[in-house]
Amino acid sequence: MWNWAGVVIAGMLNGSFAFPLKTARTWRFHHLWMVHSLLAMAVLPWAIVFVTVARWSEIFGEVSARGWLGLMGWGVLFGIGSLLYGVAVDLLGIALGFAIQLGLSIVLGALLPLLWAGAFSLRSGGDWLFVLGLAVMVAGVVLCAQAGGGRDASPKGLNADSKISGTRSHPSPAGRGGFRAGLIIAIIGGILAPTLNFGIQFGTALLAKIGEMPGSGRFPVPIYLAWAVFLSAAALVQASYCLLRAAKAGEMSVFLAPAAGRDAPQVATMSCLWIASVFLYGRSAFGLGRLGSSFGWPIFVALIILTSNAWGVILGEWRAASRRAFYRMLVGSTVLIVATFLIGQSRR
């Protein structure tokens, strides 16, 4: 019960982490995301390791170089997938880009670990109920994505997004070639999106035995070391891209602008929320057992969507939207809740 509650809280934290971006004044998206990547994926994870993991430096020698390289490979893939998400949404628009990538993320992130473990055969009622829950969840994602596209089609929504990201909220009329490129990027991004789940699972398996030492408690805290290595590899990819983008635009001086003192605390807040959500999800999925990441992942993603929709209503993002778009968001959110219940029942 407590582990399921942890997955839910983790999803709510992750669905809330990006909202400090709404109050950013000076930094553009690549400035914000570079600092966030370094802080949330490198600085904070290692700070947790230094505080909680005894003899962490010795553990490096107890794991093979091949194991560490494999873990960093998952981190690089996660970093690339995160970048492709933004590119696909820029080319295809929120509705299509969001639906393709999150839909693939939910299905692949849940099914692949089950297949690797040999625990999925469609011979039991629970397996069929799990598949039904995933299908219903994808339908809810599509409805929410369509609602988001309808909301941001208004001039107010477009201006708000442009201030934050410095990119288009909808694809420009780039023609069939631009659409085809966006579709390919969205599919690749969707395939790479669940690498966060895979990296956490790989790191957990890599250090689980080392963590089973006297005094480590119920949860083997040395696993935090694996997660820090994984996330640091992702941080390197994302921060490097954002740094190159800022340098190419000649905007490096923005980091030292007087108003940066206002934006920096916002990034620190979002970074703390994000890393708390990831570590809490990892711990909770571990507590759910061998297949916890398969059942926990779709619920984690669904809570991210539900929470971000709720914040959108609270912050007035839907005021300029049509009733049709708003009601579609409500229906999509309800569908996600039903899907979450189905997946939870299938686990029982």
C-alpha positions as CSV (number, residue, x, y, z in Angstrom):
1,M,0.0,0.0,0.0
2,W,2.7,2.5,1.0
3,N,4.7,1.7,-2.2
4,W,1.6,2.4,-4.4
5,A,1.2,5.7,-2.5
6,G,4.9,6.5,-3.2
7,V,4.3,6.0,-7.0
8,V,1.3,8.3,-6.8
9,I,3.1,11.0,-4.9
10,A,6.1,10.7,-7.2
11,G,3.9,11.2,-10.2
12,M,2.3,14.3,-8.6
13,L,5.7,15.8,-7.8
14,N,6.9,15.2,-11.4
15,G,3.7,16.7,-12.7
16,S,4.4,19.8,-10.7
17,F,8.1,20.3,-11.2
18,A,7.9,22.4,-14.4
19,F,5.6,25.1,-13.2
20,P,8.3,27.3,-11.8
21,L,9.2,27.9,-15.4
22,K,6.0,30.0,-15.7
23,T,7.5,32.7,-13.6
24,A,10.9,32.8,-15.4
25,R,11.7,36.4,-16.5
26,T,15.2,36.5,-18.1
27,W,16.4,33.0,-18.9
28,R,15.0,31.2,-22.0
29,F,14.2,27.5,-22.2
30,H,17.8,26.4,-23.0
31,H,19.2,28.5,-20.1
32,L,16.7,27.1,-17.7
33,W,17.0,23.5,-18.9
34,M,20.8,23.5,-18.8
35,V,20.9,24.6,-15.2
36,H,18.1,22.2,-14.3
37,S,19.9,19.3,-16.0
38,L,23.1,19.9,-14.1
39,L,21.4,20.5,-10.8
40,A,18.6,17.9,-10.8
41,M,20.5,15.1,-12.7
42,A,24.1,15.6,-11.4
43,V,24.5,17.8,-8.3
44,L,21.5,16.7,-6.2
45,P,21.8,12.9,-6.9
46,W,25.5,12.9,-5.9
47,A,24.7,15.0,-2.8
48,I,22.2,12.3,-1.8
49,V,24.9,9.6,-2.4
50,F,27.5,11.5,-0.3
51,V,25.0,11.7,2.6
52,T,23.4,8.3,2.5
53,V,25.8,5.8,0.9
54,A,28.7,4.6,3.1
55,R,32.0,3.7,1.4
56,W,30.4,4.7,-2.0
57,S,33.9,5.1,-3.6
58,E,34.7,1.5,-2.8
59,I,31.6,0.3,-4.5
60,F,32.8,1.4,-7.8
61,G,35.5,-1.3,-7.7
62,E,32.9,-3.9,-6.8
63,V,31.0,-3.4,-10.1
64,S,32.5,-4.3,-13.5
65,A,33.4,-1.5,-15.9
66,R,31.0,-3.1,-18.4
67,G,28.2,-2.7,-15.9
68,W,28.9,1.0,-15.4
69,L,29.2,1.6,-19.1
70,G,25.9,-0.1,-19.7
71,L,24.3,2.1,-17.1
72,M,25.8,5.3,-18.6
73,G,24.5,4.1,-22.0
74,W,21.0,4.1,-20.6
75,G,21.6,7.6,-19.3
76,V,22.7,8.8,-22.7
77,L,19.6,7.4,-24.3
78,F,17.4,9.0,-21.7
79,G,19.1,12.4,-22.3
80,I,18.6,12.0,-26.1
81,G,14.9,11.0,-25.6
82,S,14.2,14.0,-23.5
83,L,15.6,16.4,-26.1
84,L,13.7,14.6,-28.9
85,Y,10.5,15.2,-27.0
86,G,10.8,19.0,-27.3
87,V,11.8,18.8,-31.0
88,A,8.9,16.5,-31.9
89,V,6.3,18.8,-30.1
90,D,7.8,21.7,-32.0
91,L,7.4,20.0,-35.4
92,L,4.1,18.2,-34.8
93,G,2.3,20.4,-32.2
94,I,1.4,19.4,-28.7
95,A,-1.6,17.1,-29.6
96,L,0.2,14.7,-31.9
97,G,3.7,14.9,-30.5
98,F,2.5,14.5,-26.9
99,A,0.2,11.6,-27.8
100,I,2.7,9.6,-29.8
101,Q,5.6,9.9,-27.3
102,L,3.7,9.4,-24.1
103,G,1.6,6.6,-25.6
104,L,4.7,4.7,-26.7
105,S,6.4,5.5,-23.3
106,I,3.5,3.9,-21.4
107,V,3.2,0.8,-23.4
108,L,6.9,0.1,-23.9
109,G,7.9,1.1,-20.4
110,A,5.4,-1.3,-18.9
111,L,5.5,-4.3,-21.3
112,L,9.2,-4.6,-22.1
113,P,10.3,-5.3,-18.5
114,L,7.6,-8.0,-18.2
115,L,8.7,-9.6,-21.4
116,W,12.4,-9.5,-20.3
117,A,11.4,-11.2,-17.0
118,G,9.3,-13.8,-18.9
119,A,6.3,-12.8,-16.8
120,F,3.8,-11.9,-19.6
121,S,2.0,-14.5,-21.6
122,L,-1.7,-13.4,-21.9
123,R,-2.7,-16.7,-20.3
124,S,-4.2,-15.2,-17.2
125,G,-7.0,-12.7,-16.6
126,G,-4.6,-10.4,-14.9
127,D,-2.5,-10.1,-18.0
128,W,-5.5,-9.3,-20.1
129,L,-6.7,-6.7,-17.6
130,F,-3.2,-5.2,-17.6
131,V,-3.3,-4.9,-21.4
132,L,-6.8,-3.4,-21.2
133,G,-5.6,-0.9,-18.7
134,L,-2.7,0.2,-20.9
135,A,-5.0,0.6,-23.9
136,V,-7.4,2.7,-21.9
137,M,-4.5,4.8,-20.6
138,V,-3.2,5.4,-24.1
139,A,-6.8,6.6,-25.1
140,G,-6.7,9.0,-22.1
141,V,-3.3,10.3,-23.2
142,V,-4.7,10.9,-26.7
143,L,-7.7,12.8,-25.4
144,C,-5.5,15.0,-23.1
145,A,-3.1,15.7,-25.9
146,Q,-6.0,16.7,-28.2
147,A,-7.3,19.0,-25.4
148,G,-3.9,20.5,-25.0
149,G,-3.6,21.2,-28.7
150,G,-7.0,22.9,-28.7
151,R,-6.1,25.0,-25.6
152,D,-2.8,26.2,-27.1
153,A,-4.4,27.0,-30.4
154,S,-5.6,30.3,-28.9
155,P,-3.4,33.4,-29.2
156,K,-3.0,33.6,-25.4
157,G,-1.8,30.0,-25.1
158,L,0.6,30.5,-27.9
159,N,2.1,33.6,-26.4
160,A,2.5,32.0,-23.0
161,D,4.3,29.0,-24.4
162,S,6.6,31.1,-26.6
163,K,7.7,33.2,-23.6
164,I,8.8,30.0,-21.7
165,S,10.4,27.9,-24.4
166,G,11.3,30.3,-27.1
167,T,9.8,27.8,-29.6
168,R,6.6,27.4,-31.5
169,S,3.7,25.8,-29.8
170,H,2.5,24.4,-33.1
171,P,4.2,23.2,-36.2
172,S,4.9,25.7,-38.8
173,P,3.5,24.9,-42.3
174,A,6.7,23.1,-43.2
175,G,4.9,20.8,-45.6
176,R,4.9,17.0,-45.9
177,G,8.7,16.8,-45.4
178,G,8.5,18.6,-42.0
179,F,5.6,16.5,-40.9
180,R,7.4,13.2,-41.8
181,A,10.5,14.3,-40.0
182,G,8.5,15.2,-36.9
183,L,6.7,11.9,-37.0
184,I,10.0,10.0,-37.2
185,I,11.4,12.0,-34.3
186,A,8.3,11.5,-32.2
187,I,8.4,7.8,-32.7
188,I,12.1,7.6,-31.8
189,G,11.5,9.9,-28.8
190,G,8.6,7.7,-27.7
191,I,10.8,4.6,-27.9
192,L,13.5,6.3,-25.8
193,A,11.1,7.9,-23.3
194,P,10.8,4.9,-21.0
195,T,14.6,4.7,-20.7
196,L,14.1,6.6,-17.4
197,N,12.3,3.5,-16.2
198,F,14.8,1.1,-17.8
199,G,17.8,3.0,-16.4
200,I,16.4,2.9,-12.9
201,Q,15.7,-0.8,-13.2
202,F,19.1,-1.6,-14.6
203,G,20.8,0.4,-11.9
204,T,18.8,-1.3,-9.2
205,A,19.7,-4.7,-10.5
206,L,23.4,-3.7,-10.8
207,L,23.7,-2.7,-7.2
208,A,21.0,-4.6,-5.4
209,K,23.3,-7.4,-4.2
210,I,25.9,-4.9,-3.0
211,G,23.1,-3.1,-1.1
212,E,22.1,-6.3,0.8
213,M,24.7,-5.6,3.5
214,P,24.3,-5.3,7.3
215,G,22.8,-1.9,8.2
216,S,21.5,-1.1,4.8
217,G,17.9,-1.4,5.9
218,R,15.0,-2.7,3.8
219,F,15.9,-0.6,0.8
220,P,19.6,-1.0,-0.3
221,V,20.7,2.7,-0.3
222,P,23.8,1.9,-2.4
223,I,21.4,1.8,-5.3
224,Y,21.4,5.6,-5.1
225,L,24.9,5.4,-6.5
226,A,23.7,3.7,-9.7
227,W,20.9,6.2,-10.2
228,A,23.4,9.1,-9.8
229,V,25.7,7.6,-12.5
230,F,22.7,7.0,-14.8
231,L,21.3,10.5,-14.3
232,S,24.7,12.2,-14.7
233,A,25.1,10.7,-18.1
234,A,21.7,12.1,-19.1
235,A,22.7,15.5,-17.6
236,L,25.8,15.6,-19.8
237,V,23.8,15.1,-23.0
238,Q,21.1,17.7,-22.1
239,A,23.4,20.3,-20.6
240,S,25.8,20.1,-23.6
241,Y,23.0,20.6,-26.1
242,C,21.6,23.6,-24.2
243,L,25.1,25.1,-23.8
244,L,25.7,24.9,-27.5
245,R,22.4,26.4,-28.2
246,A,23.0,29.3,-25.9
247,A,26.5,29.9,-27.2
248,K,25.4,29.8,-30.8
249,A,22.7,32.4,-30.1
250,G,25.3,34.6,-28.2
251,E,23.2,34.5,-25.0
252,M,25.8,33.3,-22.5
253,S,25.8,36.6,-20.7
254,V,22.2,36.1,-19.7
255,F,23.3,33.7,-16.9
256,L,24.9,36.7,-15.2
257,A,22.2,39.3,-15.9
258,P,20.8,41.1,-12.8
259,A,17.4,39.4,-13.2
260,A,19.0,36.0,-13.1
261,G,18.8,36.1,-9.3
262,R,15.0,35.7,-9.7
263,D,15.2,32.8,-12.2
264,A,17.8,30.8,-10.4
265,P,15.6,30.0,-7.4
266,Q,12.8,28.9,-9.7
267,V,15.2,26.4,-11.4
268,A,16.4,25.2,-8.0
269,T,12.8,24.5,-6.9
270,M,11.9,22.6,-10.0
271,S,15.1,20.5,-9.8
272,C,14.3,19.5,-6.2
273,L,10.8,18.5,-7.1
274,W,12.1,16.5,-10.1
275,I,14.8,14.5,-8.4
276,A,12.5,13.9,-5.4
277,S,9.9,12.4,-7.8
278,V,12.5,10.1,-9.5
279,F,14.1,8.8,-6.4
280,L,10.7,8.2,-4.7
281,Y,9.4,6.4,-7.8
282,G,12.6,4.2,-7.9
283,R,12.2,3.3,-4.2
284,S,8.5,2.6,-4.6
285,A,8.9,0.5,-7.7
286,F,11.6,-1.5,-5.9
287,G,9.2,-2.0,-3.0
288,L,6.5,-3.4,-5.3
289,G,8.7,-6.4,-6.1
290,R,10.3,-7.9,-9.1
291,L,7.7,-6.5,-11.6
292,G,7.2,-3.2,-9.7
293,S,8.6,-1.1,-12.5
294,S,6.2,-2.6,-15.1
295,F,3.1,-1.9,-13.0
296,G,4.3,1.3,-11.4
297,W,5.5,3.1,-14.6
298,P,2.1,3.6,-16.4
299,I,0.6,4.8,-13.1
300,F,3.5,7.2,-12.6
301,V,3.1,8.7,-16.1
302,A,-0.7,8.9,-15.7
303,L,-0.3,10.9,-12.4
304,I,2.2,13.2,-14.2
305,I,-0.5,14.0,-16.8
306,L,-3.3,14.3,-14.2
307,T,-1.3,16.6,-12.0
308,S,-0.1,18.9,-14.8
309,N,-3.7,19.2,-16.0
310,A,-4.8,20.1,-12.5
311,W,-2.1,22.8,-12.2
312,G,-3.1,24.1,-15.6
313,V,-6.7,24.6,-14.3
314,I,-5.5,26.2,-11.0
315,L,-3.1,28.6,-12.8
316,G,-5.8,29.7,-15.3
317,E,-4.2,28.1,-18.4
318,W,-7.6,26.9,-19.6
319,R,-9.4,30.3,-19.4
320,A,-8.8,31.1,-23.0
321,A,-9.6,27.5,-24.2
322,S,-12.9,26.5,-25.8
323,R,-15.4,24.5,-23.7
324,R,-14.8,21.6,-26.1
325,A,-11.1,21.5,-25.3
326,F,-11.7,21.9,-21.6
327,Y,-14.3,19.1,-21.4
328,R,-12.1,16.9,-23.5
329,M,-9.3,17.4,-20.9
330,L,-11.7,16.4,-18.2
331,V,-12.8,13.3,-20.0
332,G,-9.2,12.3,-20.8
333,S,-8.3,12.8,-17.1
334,T,-11.2,10.6,-16.1
335,V,-10.1,7.9,-18.6
336,L,-6.6,8.0,-17.1
337,I,-8.1,7.4,-13.6
338,V,-10.1,4.4,-14.8
339,A,-7.0,3.0,-16.5
340,T,-5.0,3.4,-13.3
341,F,-7.6,1.4,-11.4
342,L,-7.6,-1.3,-14.1
343,I,-3.8,-1.6,-13.9
344,G,-3.9,-1.7,-10.1
345,Q,-6.5,-4.5,-10.2
346,S,-4.4,-6.5,-12.7
347,R,-1.5,-6.4,-10.2
348,R,-3.7,-8.0,-7.5
